[in-house]
Amino acid sequence: EKKDEPMEEEDETEPPKVELTDEEKKMWFCKPSVTDLTHQVLNETFASFSIPEKSEGFDEVRFEWQKAEKSKDYLSKWVLERKRTARIDNLVPSQWFQDTLKAWMKVYMEWQTKQATFKSSPAGAAKVEVEKKEVEKKEGEDGDEKEKPQADIFSLEDVCDVGNGEPLF
């Protein structure tokens, strides 16, 4: 039989010291591996989060890590950051947006009709021919490019008629 031999004592050395990074020093809370709320529930309710107050029926409210003002500031900054980055699933355009969009689509369709009308007119066909000739002429030149002066778009009264019934677009 072997007798129990005493274990050899390990060298009494200090374990290595752990140092936090700057980012870790700024953190007040460690991120849990399992969250309490799903992302969907959190995104729907975080705007109503608040710091508890005595007026809400609590006997006592204690702030362990920071004072009340700093805690409120922290929560408001957190909520604002969530508002900037959170996905909003229940966002519905207002009636004003619907009316404005409908008016814009009506004007847009009118402009497309005017453009198609101009392109199919004799003046539009002539302009297309002139543009084709200018492109062919520019391809033949060696780099002396002179641009045709354009009309000032900010001085126009009607974008549908910049002259000769030609639309700006």
N, C-alpha and C positions, 0 to 999 in steps of 0.2 A: 504494500500500500504506500501510496505517495502521500506525504503530508502536504497540506495546503501551504504553498509557498507565498510569502508576502509579495504583493505586487510591487513592481519597481515604481518608485515615485518618479513622475515626469518632472522635467525641469520646470521650475516655477518662473516661467517667463510671462510677461504681460501680453495679452492679446493685442493685435494691431488696433490702433485707434481709428475709429470711423469718422470721416469728415463729410459734412453735408456740402452739396454744391450750392451756388448762389440761388438757383431756382428752387431748390428744396428748402432753403432758409426762408424764402418768401412765402412758402405755403403754410397755411394754418391748419389745414385738414388733409389727411392722406386720402387718396381716391380709393373707394372700396372696390373690390373685385366684382361684387354682386350689388346691383343697385336696388334701392327700396321701391322706386317707381319705374315704370317703363318709360321710354323716351316720349311716346305719344301722350301719356298722362301728364308727364312733366311739362311738355310743351303747351298743353292745354291749360294748365293751372298755375304755372310759375308767376304769372303777372299778379296774382292775388296773394302771394306770400308776404308775410309781415312779421315783425318782431312782436312777441307777446307783450301786453301791457297790463298793469294792475286793473285798469278800468274795464278790462274784458272779463273780470271775475276771478282772476288768479289771486291767491292769498299772498304770494311773494314771487317776485321775478328777480332771479340772480343772474348776473353775467360773469361767467367764470374766466373767460379768456380776455375779453375786452370790455370796456365800459359800454353803456347803452348807446351813446352817440356813435362810437366807432363801429358797433355792431350794426346799427341802422345804415351807416355809410357803406359798410361791407355788403349788406344785403341789397341795397339800392344799386350799387355798382354791378353786383352779380346779375340782378334782374335786367339791367340795361344791356349787359353783355349778352345775356341769353336772348333778349329781344333782337339784337343785331344778327345773331347767328342761328336762331331757331327756325325750323321749318314751320310754316303756318298752313295747316291743312284746311281750316275752316274759313279761309278768306273768301269773301264774296264781293264782287264789284258793286258799288252803290248805284242808285238810279241815275245820279248825275253822270257817272261814267258811262252807263248804258246809253243815255241820251246823247252825250257828246260823241261816243263811238258811232252811233247811228247817223248823226249829222255828218261826221267825217267820211264815213263810207259812202254817203249820198254824194258829197262833193267829189270824192275820189272817182266814183263811177262817172260823174258828169265830165270830169277832166279826161278820163280814159276815152269817153265817147268823142269829145272834142278833138283829142289827139288823133284818133282813128279817122275822124271825118277830114281833118286837115291832111293826113297822109294819103288819103284816097282822092283828094281834090287835085286839080291840075297844078296848083301852086305847090302842093306838097310833093308831087311827083317831080316837078322841076327842081325843087330844092334837093331831093335825093340824088338826082342826076348831077347837079352842081357839086354836091359833096363827094360823089364817086370820082368826078374828074379831079377835084382838089387832092384827094387821097392818092390817085395815080400820079399826079404831078409832083406831090411831095416825095413819093417813092423814087422818082427819077432824079430829084435834086440831091446834092451832096451834103447838105447840112445847113444851108442858108435858109433857115425856117423863119418866116415872118408870120406871126399870128394875126388873124383878123381881129380888129378891135370889137369887143363884145359890148352890148348895151348894159348900162348899170341896172342890175336887177332890183335894187332898192328904190329906184326912181320910177319903176313901173307902177301903173295904176291897176292894171288887169293882167294877171299871169296867163290868162287864156288868149291874150292878143298883144304880142309885142310889136306888131306891125304886119300889115298885109294879111291879117287873120291868123298868123302863125302863133301857136301857143309856146310858152317858154319851155315847157317840158317836152 
